[in-house]
Amino acid sequence: MAPYSLLVSRLQKALGARQYHVASVLCQRAKVAMSHFEPNEYIRYDLLEKNINIVRKRLNRPLTLSEKIVYGHLDDPANQEIERGKTYLRLRPDRVAMQDATAQMAMLQFISSGLPKVAVPSTIHCDHLIEAQLGGEKDLRRAKDINQEVYNFLATAGAKYGVGFWRPGSGIIHQIILENYAYPGVLLIGTDSHTPNGGGLGGICIGVGGADAVDVMAGIPWELKCPKVIGVKLTGSLSGWTSPKDVILKVAGILTVKGGTGAIVEYHGPGVDSISCTGMATICNMGAEIGATTSVFPYNHRMKKYLSKTGRADIANLADEFKDHLVPDSGCHYDQLIEINLSELKPHINGPFTPDLAHPVAEVGSVAEKEGWPLDIRVGLIGSCTNSSYEDMGRSAAVAKQALAHGLQCKSQFTITPGSEQIRATIERDGYAQILRDVGGIVLANACGPCIGQWDRKDIKKGEKNTIVTSYNRNFTGRNDANPETHAFVTSPEIVTALAIAGTLKFNPETDFLTGKDGKKFKLEAPDADELPRAEFDPGQDTYQHPPKDSSGQQVDVSPTSQRLQLLEPFDKWDGRDLEDLQILIKVKGKCTTDHISAAGPWLKFRGHLDNISNNLLIGAINVENGKANSVRNAVTQEFGPVPDTARYYKKHGIRWVVIGDENYGEGSSREHAALEPRHLGGRAIITKSFARIHETNLKKQGLLPLTFADPADYNKIHLGAGPSSPRALPGSTVSRSPVPAPPASPHWQPRVTRPAEPGGAGATWPVSRVCPQRPHSSQASSLCPFWFVCSDTAAPHPRHILVSLPHLEQLRSRPRGQRTVSDCQRPQGNTGTQAHSPRVPRHWEATKLALAVRDPGLSPRGRTWVTLPEP
Ligand code: SF4
C-alpha cells in the first residue's frame, strides 16, 4: 500500500474521518495542520509573526532564531519582561510529548488536576520499558506482557484525556516527533531530556519534568528562565568519516557537560547546509549533554526535503512563506560564539563515563592505553533516538558491506536499535538491516533498550571491567548495563560499526588496515549513503491510537494493590516555620546525574508507583564520607545502610533531611522522580554548588528547596562522619553552634546550652549536663560513638552519668517523667563508657534533663555542640 493512501486510511480510521476530507485538510495552505493526526490543530505562524513584531519593536534590535521562536510564543508579548539569563518568561507551547516512563507520573498528576481534557495536542510514546534481550520481536512481546498494566493505564488515560498514544513497538519518542510532529518554529515540550532532537527541524523543543508538562496540558502558561544564546557558527562542509555526531562531540568537548546551562545553542553559518535534517537532529539531541536548554538549526532546504519525504510538503511550503521568521536576523547578538570548520573536523569519540571527554578517534587508543581503559571492545551498539536515521543506518551498512566483502564479521557483539517502526520497516525493505545482521548484528526492538539500561546483558559479570562503544548520547557510569566498570564511549554509528568490526579502540578507520579472510590487508572506505530513501518511507505496522471524540465512558483503572501504579497523595503542607536543624542524608561526591538520583534500568517499571520507586533514591551517588555508593551513616543508629532505607528511617522518626551536592547536580535526564522521591521520603532541601536546569525546576515543582552555596567552596566546610560530623537533632530541638566553653581546671564544669526564643516565647539558657572529670574517657567514648548521650541528673548531689544511645533517649523522652529509667538501656557495643564513667550507676536512674553531646571539631579539637531535647 502506498504510504500516503495508508496514512489517509489510518486517519480516517483514527478520526472516524467521515467528518473530514483528509486530503483537503492536509493540503490547505492557509490553514496547515500541525500534524497528520490532528487535522483541526493548525500551525499558527500568523501569531508567531505578530508576537515577534511586538517584541522586535520593544527590544529594537536584531533577534536570534531562538529568540524569535521563544518570544513568538509569549503569553503576553507586550508586557513580558525580557532579559536573557534573568527574567522568567511565560510561554504557550504548541504541544506536549511524553515517553512511557515519565508519562505515568505526568498522567497521574494530570488526573489529580480534575480537568476533563488536555488543553494542547499531546502524545504518549511507549519506548523506555522494552528490555533488550533476544531481539526485536521477542523482546517486544515480552515487554507487552510484563508491562501490560502500565500500557493499559497509559492507553486508557490517553483515551480519556485526549492524548494520542503510540503503542510499544512504534519507536523512540524523538524519532516519532521528528517524523510526525516537529516543524520549523514549533515550541514543543517533552518529558524527556532529549526532546531537543526536534531542533533538527527548526523547532524549539525542550525537555521538562512531568509537572511542567501537566501545567501546559492544563492550559497554564509555562515558565522558562529567559535563555541566553550560544551561537555555533559552522563553516566548511562535512565529508569522509566525519559526521554530524562529530559536531556535537566536539561542542561537548568545548563546552563540557554544564557549559550550555541556561542557554539555547543556535547553529548557523554556511556549513549548516552540508548537514542532513536528521543529522541536525542528532546534533540537537545530544546538545542535552552540555546542559543546554535546547539547540536549534535555521530552516533550510534540507529540512524542506525531510518534511516532504515524511508527507508534510504542505508544512514546508508554509514555512517557505514565513522563512524570515525561521532564520536569525543578520547582526543578531550571541552571548557566546563558537566557530567550527567542518572541513577540518575529525571523527571523534567521547568517554568513558562522561559525554564531554572528547578524543579524536585517531588518539583514543593511545589515551586508553595510558589510562588503563580496556582496549578490547565487547559490544558496539548503534541506533537510539540520537543516531537511527535512514542515513545513519545506510552509512553503517556501507561500512559493514565492505567488511563482508572481505569475509569479515564484527569481532565485538553488535546491536542495532531502529529509532522507529518506519525506519525499521524501511531499512528492512532496502536491505540495510540484512547487511547489518550479516556482519553479526542483532536488530533490537524499536525502543530505547540498552540506551536506558534496559539491557539483559549476559556477556560479562557485574563489576567486570570492559569497554563498549555506542552511537547513543549519554555514557554516565552504569547507564547502559548498571555495571560501574563498563567504560562506555559515544561516537557516530559508522565509527561504532568500524570499531565493532576491528574489535579494538586502537583502530582508526581513516588510516588503519584490516586483514580480510584471504589474509590480504584492506582499508575501509569512508561510508556514503542516501540521506533519505529513494522510494517513499515504508510506515510499517500501524501503532498509533488516536483518542476518541467522546471519551465520557472511558475508564482509567489504577488498582490500589498495584506494585506499578499508585494514585498520588498530596505532600504535607509547609507549617509556616523556617527549616532548621536538618539532618544531612548524604553529601554527594562529584558527578550526580538523575541516573544516580533515580536509577533507570530495572527501576523503570516502578515509574508509576512513587513509594516503590523511592527505593532507588540516590543509590548511585557516591557518599563523600566513605567513597561508596548507596552506603550512608544513619546519624541515629550510627550504622551504615542504603540511602533509601536511611531516608525512610528519618521519615518515620520525623527527622527532616537535606542532600549536599556538588556541581551541576541532577544533570542528565528530565525525570522528575529524582525530585519526587526525595520529597516523598522526607527531604526538604537539596544544597549544591550548582544545579542542572531541568532538575532545579523539578525540585521546585515538587516542593523541595534547591539551594546553592553563596560560595561554592563552602561545600568543603561540611564534614560528616565519626570524626568531622554534622550535628543531629531531633525535631524541635536546637543546635547551639556557639563554641562550648573550654573546661575549667576544676574537675566539674558545666556547659550551657542556649535555646532561642520560640515564636511568642522567651529563649532560655540553662545547664544541661555535667561531664565526668574523667574527661579522657568521655572524649574517647564520644569519639568511638559521637552520637551517644551523656545523661546526668544535675539535681543529684553526686552527678551520675550514663551513655545512652539516641534511640533509647527517644524512648525515654516519650515516657512520662518519673518513668524515665535507663535500666533497660543497652550499652553501646564495644564501648565501656558506662562503666568507666559511672561505676556506681544505679539500676534505675531517672533522667531529669537530657542532653546530647556531639563532637564538633569544627569548633575546636575537643569542642562539642550541645543539643537539648525539649519535652515532648
Ligand atoms: S536517549 Fe536513549 S533512553 Fe532517552 S529517549 Fe533516546 S534512546 Fe530513549
Boltz pocket constraint, residues with backbone or C-beta under 6 A from the ligand:
constraints:
  - pocket:
      binder: B
      contacts: [[A, 127], [A, 128], [A, 172], [A, 173], [A, 174], [A, 192], [A, 194], [A, 384], [A, 385], [A, 386], [A, 447], [A, 448], [A, 451], [A, 452], [A, 472], [A, 473]]
      max_distance: 6.0
